[in-house]
Amino acid sequence: MAITLKVNGQSHSVDVDPSTPLLYVLSDELALRGPKFGCGLGQCGACTAIVNGTAIRSCVTPVSTVVGKEITTLEGLGSPEKPHALQQAFIDEQAAQCGFCVNGVILTAKAFLDKNPKAGEKDIQQALSGVLCRCFSHARMHKAIGKYAALSSTTIAKGGAR
Amino acid sequence: MKRIGVFSRDARAALQQAGLSGRTGTNRRDFLKATGALIVGFSLADTHKLSAQERAAAGSPPAGQVDSWIAIAADGRVIGYTGKEELGQGIVTAQIQLVAEELAVPVEHVTLIYCDTSMTPDQGVTSGSQSHPANFNHENLAQAGATAREALLQMASQKLGVPADQLTAWDGVITSKNDTSKKVTYGELVGGKKFALAVNKNAKRKEPSEWKIMGTPVKRVDFPEIMTGRMEYAHNVRLPGMLHGRVVRPPVVGAKVMSVDESSVKDIPGLVKVVVKKDFVGVVAEKQMYAAQAAAKLKVEWSAGVGLPKQSEIHEWMKQQPSRDGLGVDSKDTAQMLASGATVVKATYLYPYQMHASMGASCAVADVQGDHATLYSPTQGVWHQRSSSAMILGLKPENVRVIYRRGSGCYGINGSDAVTFDAAVLSQAVGKPVRVQLTRKDEMAWENYGFAFVLEQRAALDAKGNIAAWEHESWSPTKGARPLYMFPGNVVTGGLLGFPPQEFKPGPAAEPRRYNNNLNSVPSYVAGRVGDKEQGTGTIKSEKVLTHVVASPFYTGPLRSPSRIQNTFAHESFIDEVAAVAKADSVEFRLRHLKDERVIDVLKGAAKLANWETRPSPKPGNSKTGIVTGRGVACVAYEGDNGYTGIAVEAEVNQDTGKVSVRKIWVAIDAGPITNPDGLRNQAEGGALQGMSRALGEEVTWDSEKVTSIDWRTFHSLPLGFDIPKMESVLINRPDEEATGAGETTITVIAAAIANAIYDATGARIRQIPFHAERVKAALNARG
């Protein structure tokens, strides 16, 4: 059946079974490359998308449950030419190896910091407790997120947007 | 922004736009035509004529020819071709630096094309910490670059009438040092033409002292695409008309297909085909969800499995199996020395099966049309994949093209090779492109695991407390490996299709003919004498290393630092145990038995960074209850001479629960001349933490018939939420040495360093990985 989704600010009509996992719709129907199949079980974070401000695991989220909501993928944050500040922090810190997990790491951190702009190091660590990186770029990733958090809480304090 | 032309999604988009998508006939000339116009923003189309015949799929471009490695576009842009691929280790960026340095152009002006059997040289597998040694010393990409630069200078000399030594090259322009009006561009000299030159082994490489680009922390060229979701991984490859496949693996090890009831899935919408070939079962559907549903629902009657040895007895079981034996060194006097030694120390170390457990369950896309096939694969060896896939498909290898697309970091052999076979078989069955996504369980239950090991150590101390003799004996299992060119049965899909793994033949050990410490079976502290030469890194002359390889119930394969990590865990734990018996400091005791300067330097380097206090272990004054801390050290000459690392850690042990936390890690690393210091640091840090996760919690588990560690609840990888230790590293640059591997060094030593720190903190010795809380608690209780 035809379903209309709002992804990265654009409306898309897709003809899929409503029980289809959102991940398959994003990657197969919309050809987005940010969300990835890591485990298919909601255990690792690779498939993360932000739905109405909350990071969700798209591999276990039926597409019918996100109709009408704002869906953001890694592509929705920024582009290679104009990365989002958090993506830029990951580039600056060279915070990855294979990069398969960064979708989950960046989006989980982004959604968390949007809601908790004053979060400290321990809070961020806790927020990422269900996200995996098998190359173990953990230290650099936390450094990148910390830098972004410091930068954006300053921006917010000045009345700017994240 | 200048686009750096890593052959990625854009290249494929360009190929598609040029009507060349995924067809085997596409060769390097076609690529250059397509990409010259569409991607890189300069025209190669009519100027850069590469012989199609030379690129004929029958063989790889010849390694001895400059044109196989380096091409110059009309505008001076440099194109490098390499058989070493990006797995996350940063080697694409490093190779771009190398080409840029040798050809004297900015990195932005280099396009690197890697691992496509229609375009790039066959450099075997990207593995074993071999990419730097292969391409950065005096052959292959480095030497081709140097030859090309000398040729360009020579051509410019003729054209300008200026002696070559009075010319200087930068950014694709060669200029007379004395008269800057005299200049010519690379494009004017060879743009559109071949070098038609053999790689000159005497061409002079840029000296490290002259480096402008090598040796600097150039940022990863692929990160802007990766961080913004633009990078095309194998998981993201989408071809027109592509279908989705899933596989149905046996429920237990060794089960065979008895019957398949296709009617059980007849209601699945868009189901295209159920494919059964011997014990291989797969389904193809129009949409991924329906393929997944069909795979889950398909009724397959399987035979009983073969049964598995009890996990708790696997190490004893290994020692009872027929074995293929090998001798690393044998001075023939160790038995006598052990019988007469003032003090004898013995210990046995146990290592579990571990797995790659890649972040992404593996995925590949195959397009098999008639007698041709194109495979988009995250394999570490495209040329191996081509030949072994051809065997599975019954096609000629020259009709199979394998194009590398990144997977998630693999650290050896994950499900990539198997899933490429899966996709190939399913595509052939339906005559359309098929993408196969493995499930997490498919990946974890059937990959080629890292070796379990039993490692026995025996040492005799002399009256002064020095080691007079060292005997090492180990047992480890094997079944399969990488598929190589002709062993598809080395991985699960090949096995299910009826291909056997490479034959395992038990047999006695022969006398060692030459010294080879490739697996680090020989401890760093022995002399390593074979014949009349000592080639080891240590001083102990009475030495024996005997290894036993036995048949494995599970597929096995290289897992980051294969055998080296297990051997080094045993060696570097044992040297500490002996030091404790001798009441000596761990660093000082090691130094007493080392003679290799590079090992000595990394050991001292780590100790210095850690402000190492000289004293024996255990640490005096620690309580027997509550939380205590201790320090441990370890070092290695990886593979005997392929990268050096010393590591020190501070660990905290909660003696009430047995929980171990690593607080600080200090690393000294030496990989020869440093290409990219930040890349080296990234590898050192990541390797240390990955090794820590492996040491503290990672283990394959199974019951009487099947693997039970099949997801992230049953297999324990430290998530981003754990307390990350503080890390400091010192990079030892050795510009006058050959480039060595780097990515497998820190992971090799950290387990022993942690075990040594646990001992230092508590006086309890942990000899079995993983060091999970129950095991540590048991060791603490046994300590009394």
Interface residues (C-beta under 8 A of the other chain):
Chain A: V16 D17 S19 T20 P21 Y24 S27 D28 A31 L32 R33 G34 P35 K36 F37 G38 C39 G40 L41 Q43 C44 A46 T73 L74 E75 L77 G78 S79 P80 E81 P83 H84 Q87 F90 I91 Q94 A96 Q97 C98 G99 F100 C101 V102 N103 V105 I106 Q125 Q126 A127 L128 S129 G130 V131 L132 C133 R134 C135 F136 S137 H138 A139 R140 M141 H142
Chain B: M1 R9 L87 G88 Q89 G90 K219 R220 D222 F223 P224 E225 I226 M227 T228 G229 R230 M231 E232 Y233 H235 N236 R238 H244 P269 K287 Q288 M289 A292 A357 S358 M359 G360 A361 C363 R406 G407 S408 G409 Y411 Q437 T439 R440 D678 N682 Q683 E685 G686 G687 A688 L689 Q690 M692 S693 D711 W712 R713 S717 L718 P719 L720 G721 F722 D723 I724 M727
